[in-house]
């Protein structure tokens, strides 16, 4: 059933935009309904389990 009062929230994110997650500068790679795919701007892997891209919930990201 579709909620007639539902209004799609306008996105405040754009692909390529710089955002911050846990104090790290990151770039938006993709946006999904509730999450963002982010890539570290300054990525230096410490071991083989480190990844340069992560998926996080939108409310955990700041713009500055």
C-alpha positions as a Markdown table, in Angstrom:
| # | Residue | x | y | z |
|---|---|---|---|---|
| 1 | Unk | 0.0 | 0.0 | 0.0 |
| 2 | Unk | 1.3 | 3.4 | -0.9 |
| 3 | Unk | 1.2 | 6.2 | 1.7 |
| 4 | Unk | -0.5 | 9.2 | 0.0 |
| 5 | Unk | 1.0 | 11.6 | 2.5 |
| 6 | Unk | 4.5 | 10.4 | 1.7 |
| 7 | Unk | 6.7 | 13.0 | 0.0 |
| 8 | Unk | 10.1 | 12.0 | -1.4 |
| 9 | Unk | 12.8 | 13.8 | 0.5 |
| 10 | Unk | 15.1 | 15.8 | -1.8 |
| 11 | Unk | 18.6 | 14.6 | -1.6 |
| 12 | Unk | 21.3 | 16.8 | -0.2 |
| 13 | Unk | 24.1 | 14.6 | -1.6 |
| 14 | Unk | 25.6 | 14.5 | -5.1 |
| 15 | Unk | 28.0 | 12.0 | -6.7 |
| 16 | Unk | 31.6 | 13.4 | -6.3 |
| 17 | Unk | 30.6 | 15.6 | -3.3 |
| 18 | Unk | 33.0 | 15.8 | -0.4 |
| 19 | Unk | 31.5 | 14.7 | 3.0 |
| 20 | Unk | 32.9 | 13.7 | 6.4 |
| 21 | Unk | 32.4 | 10.5 | 8.3 |
| 22 | Unk | 34.0 | 10.0 | 11.7 |
| 23 | Unk | 36.3 | 12.9 | 11.0 |
| 24 | Unk | 37.6 | 11.5 | 7.7 |
| 25 | Unk | 37.2 | 13.3 | 4.4 |
| 26 | Unk | 35.3 | 11.2 | 1.9 |
| 27 | Unk | 33.8 | 11.4 | -1.6 |
| 28 | Unk | 30.2 | 10.2 | -2.4 |
| 29 | Unk | 30.4 | 7.4 | -5.0 |
| 30 | Unk | 26.8 | 6.4 | -5.0 |
| 31 | Unk | 23.5 | 7.2 | -3.1 |
| 32 | Unk | 20.9 | 4.7 | -2.2 |
| 33 | Unk | 17.6 | 5.2 | -0.4 |
| 34 | Unk | 19.0 | 5.3 | 3.2 |
| 35 | Unk | 22.8 | 4.8 | 2.6 |
| 36 | Unk | 25.8 | 6.3 | 0.8 |
| 37 | Unk | 28.7 | 4.5 | -0.8 |
| 38 | Unk | 31.8 | 6.6 | 0.2 |
| 39 | Unk | 35.4 | 6.5 | -0.8 |
| 40 | Unk | 38.2 | 7.8 | 1.5 |
| 41 | Unk | 40.0 | 10.8 | 0.0 |
| 42 | Unk | 43.3 | 10.0 | 1.7 |
| 43 | Unk | 43.4 | 6.2 | 1.8 |
| 44 | Unk | 46.4 | 4.3 | 3.0 |
| 45 | Unk | 45.8 | 0.6 | 3.6 |
| 46 | Unk | 47.3 | -0.8 | 6.8 |
| 47 | Unk | 46.6 | -4.5 | 6.0 |
| 48 | Unk | 44.8 | -6.7 | 3.4 |
| 49 | Unk | 41.4 | -6.3 | 5.2 |
| 50 | Unk | 41.3 | -2.5 | 4.7 |
| 51 | Unk | 39.0 | -1.2 | 2.0 |
| 52 | Unk | 38.9 | 2.3 | 0.4 |
| 53 | Unk | 35.1 | 2.3 | 0.0 |
| 54 | Unk | 32.4 | 1.9 | 2.7 |
| 55 | Unk | 28.6 | 2.0 | 2.9 |
| 56 | Unk | 27.2 | 4.2 | 5.7 |
| 57 | Unk | 23.8 | 5.4 | 6.7 |
| 58 | Unk | 23.1 | 9.0 | 5.6 |
| 59 | Unk | 22.4 | 10.4 | 9.0 |
| 60 | Unk | 26.0 | 9.4 | 10.1 |
| 61 | Unk | 27.5 | 11.7 | 7.4 |
| 62 | Unk | 28.2 | 15.5 | 7.8 |
| 63 | Unk | 28.8 | 18.1 | 5.1 |
| 64 | Unk | 31.4 | 20.0 | 7.0 |
